[in-house]
């Protein structure tokens, strides 16, 4: 994996600007729509904490890990229903490190039997590169035919840069169905490392939807879902289906087109705490034992207890 990443980097940094698509992969997307669509925050009448940690391509050196955290809540201002949230990402792939922090806002309005939301992501994106490890790795990959020290475009030390980042989305949900469309990196942020090298983040379109189908025994619910994303150069399609029992336990399968088959299990361990696990089994020729993913979702209410005190005074005349 390291050699593939180094080879790609050496071939592309010889031009002033590199166009890349770094959006993190996620198998349990159906529990974390707010990771890619800001309109999906504040969907329930509770404060929601969402977290995910993913270990990519076990057995492949420097394949990377992804950690994602989101805190969101509904907020009612007068008669207007809103959602506010904070999303944080840390994604490491090879010698690249991508970090971001976004404030999320969604405006919500009842529509038909459901609720329509429109939202926006505002924050900062940081992309770093560990150039310290490139010289030895490049020599191992290319031998003496590549004179690294003579190429001023390739960083020989750790570099990083930051840029302002915007995302937008729309989301419609009912008791049985949800669907959303969103676009990340709307402003195509450009991260500059030095006066010769910069990276332009490509925008990504997301389409997602899911359905809750109650079976003959209402304790059993079948939940098919789909996620399509594209940067208009390539695309990725995820198809998944979960079977839930008594709103406490679930399991299912997923298929990522030309990439992996996913096995998923989960449970509601405590009141409001949901834990899920996904294992990706590669179906491509990539040399890996698969990917592991842990998902946590915790919902809770902030209760404001108003203490009523009564004061009685008896005056004796």
DRENZARO-888333 format. One line per 2 residues: number of its first residue (from 0); their letters; for each residue x, y negated, z negated of C-alpha. Coordinates in Angstrom, 3 decimals. Last residue first. Example, Ala and Ser with C-alpha at 12.3 -4.5 7.8 and 13.67 -1.06 7.14 Angstrom:
REM residues 2
1 = SA = 13.670:1.060:-7.140; 12.300:4.500:-7.800;
END
This chain:
REM residues 317
316 = XX = -52.854:-39.789:-64.764; -51.160:-36.552:-63.731;
314 = XX = -49.743:-36.569:-60.290; -49.391:-33.313:-58.424;
312 = XX = -46.947:-33.394:-55.566; -46.879:-30.739:-52.889;
310 = XX = -44.079:-30.358:-50.410; -44.347:-27.838:-47.593;
308 = XX = -41.436:-26.504:-45.624; -41.653:-24.950:-42.171;
306 = XX = -38.399:-23.519:-40.986; -38.112:-23.475:-37.229;
304 = XX = -36.335:-20.422:-35.977; -34.589:-20.936:-32.690;
302 = XX = -34.094:-17.540:-31.137; -31.403:-17.118:-28.515;
300 = XX = -32.374:-14.019:-26.615; -30.131:-11.239:-25.440;
298 = XX = -29.155:-9.373:-22.302; -25.882:-7.458:-21.924;
296 = XX = -24.650:-6.039:-18.627; -21.457:-3.984:-18.380;
294 = XX = -20.039:-2.315:-15.261; -17.018:0.006:-14.992;
292 = XX = -15.510:0.842:-11.596; -13.076:3.561:-10.541;
290 = XX = -11.586:3.934:-7.035; -10.545:7.034:-5.086;
288 = XX = -7.722:9.545:-5.018; -5.971:7.540:-2.310;
286 = XX = -4.170:7.964:1.003; -6.450:6.085:3.425;
284 = XX = -7.730:8.432:6.128; -11.337:7.319:5.629;
282 = XX = -13.945:9.124:3.546; -12.677:7.764:0.222;
280 = XX = -14.561:8.890:-2.911; -15.630:5.835:-4.913;
278 = XX = -16.463:6.431:-8.576; -19.016:4.235:-10.304;
276 = XX = -19.767:3.762:-14.004; -22.572:1.790:-15.647;
274 = XX = -23.232:0.430:-19.121; -26.379:-1.470:-20.088;
272 = XX = -26.717:-3.361:-23.374; -30.114:-5.006:-24.054;
270 = XX = -31.130:-2.705:-26.903; -28.323:-0.223:-27.127;
268 = XX = -26.871:2.410:-24.830; -28.974:1.659:-21.744;
266 = XX = -27.381:4.193:-19.454; -25.399:4.588:-16.266;
264 = XX = -24.102:6.907:-13.567; -22.920:6.216:-10.006;
262 = XX = -21.260:8.340:-7.304; -19.960:6.386:-4.302;
260 = XX = -19.081:7.663:-0.818; -16.312:5.677:0.852;
258 = XX = -14.971:3.699:3.805; -16.521:4.107:7.256;
256 = XX = -19.767:2.471:6.061; -19.955:2.296:2.284;
254 = XX = -22.350:4.976:1.098; -23.954:5.092:-2.336;
252 = XX = -25.255:7.756:-4.647; -27.336:7.840:-7.787;
250 = XX = -27.714:7.963:-11.523; -29.863:6.304:-14.121;
248 = XX = -30.728:6.429:-17.803; -32.760:4.185:-20.094;
246 = XX = -35.609:2.566:-18.138; -37.600:5.800:-18.708;
244 = XX = -35.596:7.586:-16.019; -33.880:5.761:-13.154;
242 = XX = -32.958:7.217:-9.764; -30.474:5.038:-7.893;
240 = XX = -30.061:4.621:-4.136; -27.279:2.904:-2.258;
238 = XX = -26.372:1.629:1.211; -23.291:-0.595:1.559;
236 = XX = -22.384:-2.260:4.876; -19.146:-4.090:5.676;
234 = XX = -18.428:-6.479:8.531; -15.513:-7.799:10.583;
232 = XX = -14.760:-11.056:12.448; -17.938:-12.912:11.512;
230 = XX = -16.828:-12.950:7.830; -19.436:-10.280:7.174;
228 = XX = -21.403:-8.804:4.303; -24.299:-6.361:4.135;
226 = XX = -25.644:-5.015:0.850; -28.417:-2.448:0.495;
224 = XX = -30.730:-1.111:-2.195; -32.851:1.936:-3.043;
222 = XX = -34.294:2.120:-6.578; -36.362:5.244:-7.327;
220 = XX = -38.251:4.982:-10.616; -39.136:7.910:-12.895;
218 = XX = -41.059:7.077:-16.070; -44.070:6.329:-13.875;
216 = XX = -44.532:10.076:-13.152; -45.932:10.000:-9.626;
214 = XX = -42.948:7.821:-8.618; -42.416:4.115:-9.119;
212 = XX = -40.507:2.548:-6.233; -38.341:-0.410:-7.159;
210 = XX = -36.941:-2.051:-4.002; -33.648:-3.725:-3.113;
208 = XX = -32.145:-6.386:-0.892; -28.867:-7.994:0.079;
206 = XX = -27.423:-10.172:2.840; -24.027:-11.782:2.309;
204 = XX = -22.137:-14.095:4.703; -18.429:-14.699:4.046;
202 = XX = -16.483:-17.912:4.681; -12.772:-17.585:5.515;
200 = XX = -10.212:-18.836:3.019; -7.455:-20.843:4.674;
198 = XX = -3.956:-20.034:3.459; -1.045:-22.459:3.629;
196 = XX = 2.655:-22.292:4.497; 5.085:-24.949:5.735;
194 = XX = 4.912:-27.848:3.261; 4.441:-25.445:0.353;
192 = XX = 1.843:-23.114:-1.146; -1.289:-24.791:0.198;
190 = XX = -4.732:-23.286:-0.412; -7.343:-24.239:2.199;
188 = XX = -11.010:-24.024:1.279; -13.430:-23.052:4.080;
186 = XX = -16.158:-25.468:2.861; -18.808:-22.736:2.615;
184 = XX = -16.450:-20.400:0.765; -19.333:-18.002:0.006;
182 = XX = -22.572:-17.740:1.976; -25.749:-16.293:0.510;
180 = XX = -28.886:-14.387:1.455; -31.155:-12.604:-0.988;
178 = XX = -33.855:-9.998:-1.394; -35.763:-8.550:-4.315;
176 = XX = -38.703:-6.157:-4.579; -40.983:-4.465:-7.082;
174 = XX = -41.539:-6.994:-9.881; -40.899:-9.829:-7.455;
172 = XX = -37.723:-11.572:-6.356; -36.585:-14.069:-3.749;
170 = XX = -33.021:-15.368:-3.577; -31.289:-18.188:-1.679;
168 = XX = -27.566:-18.925:-1.648; -24.733:-21.431:-1.565;
166 = XX = -20.973:-21.331:-2.184; -18.398:-24.094:-2.620;
164 = XX = -14.653:-24.009:-3.386; -12.130:-26.720:-4.322;
162 = XX = -8.549:-25.594:-3.749; -5.621:-24.259:-5.767;
160 = XX = -2.111:-23.117:-4.928; 0.351:-20.467:-5.988;
158 = XX = 3.980:-19.491:-5.476; 6.283:-16.916:-7.048;
156 = XX = 9.725:-17.084:-5.501; 11.282:-16.194:-2.144;
154 = XX = 8.404:-17.707:-0.200; 8.425:-16.745:3.518;
152 = XX = 8.245:-19.687:5.928; 11.957:-20.530:5.565;
150 = XX = 13.027:-17.454:7.502; 16.832:-17.205:7.418;
148 = XX = 16.936:-15.447:4.047; 14.711:-12.672:5.362;
146 = XX = 16.993:-11.547:8.157; 14.982:-8.709:9.670;
144 = XX = 16.818:-6.021:11.608; 18.751:-4.897:8.518;
142 = XX = 15.971:-2.615:7.332; 12.345:-3.469:8.046;
140 = XX = 10.420:-1.819:5.219; 13.175:-1.302:2.644;
138 = XX = 14.574:-4.748:3.399; 11.118:-6.276:3.107;
136 = XX = 10.635:-4.616:-0.264; 13.942:-5.884:-1.603;
134 = XX = 13.292:-9.455:-0.430; 9.537:-9.559:-1.284;
132 = XX = 9.559:-9.001:-5.047; 10.161:-12.617:-6.047;
130 = XX = 7.499:-13.808:-3.611; 4.683:-12.963:-6.004;
128 = XX = 1.863:-14.720:-4.188; -0.874:-16.869:-5.695;
126 = XX = -4.355:-17.882:-4.607; -6.481:-20.174:-6.804;
124 = XX = -10.121:-21.005:-6.088; -11.954:-23.792:-7.881;
122 = XX = -15.594:-24.408:-8.620; -19.086:-25.215:-7.431;
120 = XX = -21.581:-22.438:-6.637; -25.072:-23.426:-5.472;
118 = XX = -28.557:-22.008:-5.789; -31.984:-21.639:-4.232;
116 = XX = -34.601:-19.530:-5.968; -37.998:-18.190:-4.910;
114 = XX = -40.164:-16.370:-7.461; -42.723:-13.655:-6.947;
112 = XX = -46.390:-12.902:-6.309; -46.722:-15.843:-3.930;
110 = XX = -44.030:-18.403:-4.645; -43.073:-19.567:-8.120;
108 = XX = -40.148:-22.028:-7.958; -36.572:-21.744:-9.145;
106 = XX = -33.612:-24.111:-8.834; -30.253:-22.417:-9.322;
104 = XX = -26.922:-23.702:-10.676; -23.559:-21.979:-10.912;
102 = XX = -20.247:-23.323:-12.215; -17.345:-21.479:-10.628;
100 = XX = -13.960:-20.175:-11.773; -11.553:-18.432:-9.433;
98 = XX = -8.430:-16.290:-9.428; -6.701:-14.455:-6.586;
96 = XX = -3.341:-12.778:-7.109; -1.402:-11.379:-4.143;
94 = XX = 1.671:-9.141:-4.540; -0.364:-5.966:-4.112;
92 = XX = -4.020:-6.846:-4.703; -4.934:-8.630:-7.935;
90 = XX = -8.411:-10.140:-8.425; -9.403:-12.266:-11.421;
88 = XX = -12.889:-13.776:-11.175; -14.927:-16.092:-13.427;
86 = XX = -18.598:-17.085:-13.000; -20.412:-19.630:-15.200;
84 = XX = -24.176:-19.995:-15.200; -27.232:-22.190:-15.053;
82 = XX = -30.765:-21.264:-13.983; -33.722:-23.561:-13.526;
80 = XX = -37.470:-23.627:-14.139; -39.156:-27.003:-13.801;
78 = XX = -42.167:-27.834:-15.991; -40.129:-30.060:-18.288;
76 = XX = -36.592:-28.779:-17.976; -36.582:-25.007:-18.459;
74 = XX = -33.198:-23.309:-18.513; -32.670:-19.677:-17.548;
72 = XX = -29.290:-18.238:-18.583; -26.008:-17.163:-17.069;
70 = XX = -22.628:-15.784:-18.133; -20.549:-14.016:-15.477;
68 = XX = -17.302:-12.051:-15.665; -15.272:-10.283:-12.934;
66 = XX = -12.137:-8.188:-13.157; -10.527:-6.670:-10.046;
64 = XX = -7.537:-4.334:-9.843; -4.842:-3.712:-7.270;
62 = XX = -3.449:-1.102:-4.886; 0.057:-1.754:-6.202;
60 = XX = 1.134:1.860:-5.601; -1.617:4.156:-4.208;
58 = XX = -2.619:6.965:-6.545; -5.901:5.319:-7.551;
56 = XX = -7.373:3.238:-4.741; -8.757:0.195:-6.554;
54 = XX = -9.364:-0.098:-10.295; -12.548:-2.120:-10.888;
52 = XX = -13.674:-4.055:-13.941; -17.145:-5.591:-14.133;
50 = XX = -18.843:-7.967:-16.553; -22.297:-9.495:-16.900;
48 = XX = -23.635:-11.555:-19.805; -27.294:-12.530:-19.550;
46 = XX = -29.250:-14.984:-21.682; -32.904:-14.010:-21.565;
44 = XX = -36.090:-14.873:-19.717; -34.972:-12.981:-16.609;
42 = XX = -33.779:-14.255:-13.231; -31.445:-16.917:-14.651;
40 = XX = -28.817:-16.355:-11.933; -29.636:-14.885:-8.516;
38 = XX = -29.437:-18.233:-6.674; -25.657:-18.249:-7.177;
36 = XX = -25.249:-15.313:-4.756; -21.947:-13.401:-4.597;
34 = XX = -21.272:-12.361:-8.196; -24.845:-13.378:-9.101;
32 = XX = -26.072:-10.179:-7.446; -24.378:-8.132:-10.169;
30 = XX = -26.533:-5.115:-11.044; -27.241:-4.144:-7.395;
28 = XX = -23.563:-4.752:-6.572; -22.475:-1.585:-8.376;
26 = XX = -19.860:-0.773:-5.691; -17.923:-4.063:-5.773;
24 = XX = -15.110:-5.274:-3.475; -13.530:-8.675:-4.041;
22 = XX = -13.717:-11.495:-1.509; -10.202:-12.029:-0.128;
20 = XX = -10.776:-12.864:3.524; -7.746:-14.505:5.123;
18 = XX = -6.741:-17.121:7.673; -3.017:-17.945:7.558;
16 = XX = -1.721:-21.390:8.468; 1.749:-22.523:9.504;
14 = XX = 2.635:-19.481:11.543; 5.427:-17.115:10.586;
12 = XX = 3.302:-16.283:7.547; 1.338:-13.729:9.558;
10 = XX = 3.712:-10.918:10.477; 5.600:-11.004:7.194;
8 = XX = 2.342:-10.907:5.224; 0.924:-7.967:7.136;
6 = XX = 4.140:-5.993:6.684; 4.243:-6.846:3.001;
4 = XX = 0.665:-5.702:2.511; 1.225:-2.433:4.353;
2 = XX = 4.482:-1.821:2.513; 2.805:-2.402:-0.865;
0 = X = 0.000:0.000:0.000;
END
